[in-house]
């Protein structure tokens, strides 16, 4: 159980650090959400936004981070 507690604390710290970075440097990450493959449909009274490519990029980054964390905890 000790490893589970440490893992939860580590994941929480990573989430806090990533959130703080996005909050501080979010204005410089304007390309996120406007990548090729993201779908934006804007009409007069209708807006649809489907960030397919952005979510794939975020998923790959989070998977890499989790892989690194897992390798470090062994």
Residue, then its C-alpha position, 0 to 999 in steps of 0.5 A: x500500500x505504501x507504493x500506491x500512496x506515493x504514486x497517488x501523491x506523485x500523480x497529484x504533483x504532476x497534475x499540479x505542475x502541468x496545470x500551473x504551467x498551462x495557467x502561466x504559459x497558456x497564452x503561448x500555447x495557442x497552437x493547441x486546439x488549432x492543429x491540422x485535424x481539429x474540426x471547427x465548424x462556426x456558423x451564425x448560431x451554431x459552433x462545434x469544436x472537436x479537437x481530435x489531433x489535440x487530444x491525440x497529442x495530449x494522450x501521447x504525452x500523458x502516456x509517455x509521462x506515465x511510462x516514465x513514472x512507472x519506470x522510475x518507481x521500479 
